[in-house]
Amino acid sequence: MTPEQGAPATGGRRPRRKRVVLADRRRRAPVARTIMELEEQTSVGEVLVGHLVRAQLRSALLMTGLLAVGLFGLPVLFHLLPSLGDAVIFGMRVPWLLLGVFPYPFMVLLGYWYSRSAARHERDFLHMVER
């Protein structure tokens, strides 16, 4: 046979077939069962979701508390230390710095921290589901 007639070019032998495995089948069964429990809202799924919700709520309450202390604590600070209102830093009075500059980076940092915390809780939830 010639190569034009469809014969293999490697001396008449066909290449050996290779088996391609896309996933480890032994590992998929528990994951599928856990996902099924989540979808069917069984007691195991409720416990897993409840744990995630409690962790997210705990983080949200912590961030809200830090924001409240940081922002509402400033007027209390000025009330307790009236001389702080006359202090000057970098040519600006301290109340303007604390009320006009401080809250924005503070809120951005809290938002970043909360976002990272929420992502970590979701990642931990996925690791619990995959086991």
Secondary structure, 3 states (H helix, E strand, C coil): CCHHHCCCCCCCCCCCCCCCCCCCHHHHHHHHHHHHHHHHCCHHHHHHHHHHHHHHHHHHHHHHHHHHHHHHHHHHHHHHCHHHHHCEECCEEHHHHHHHCCHHHHHHHHHHHHHHHHHHHHHHHHHHHHC
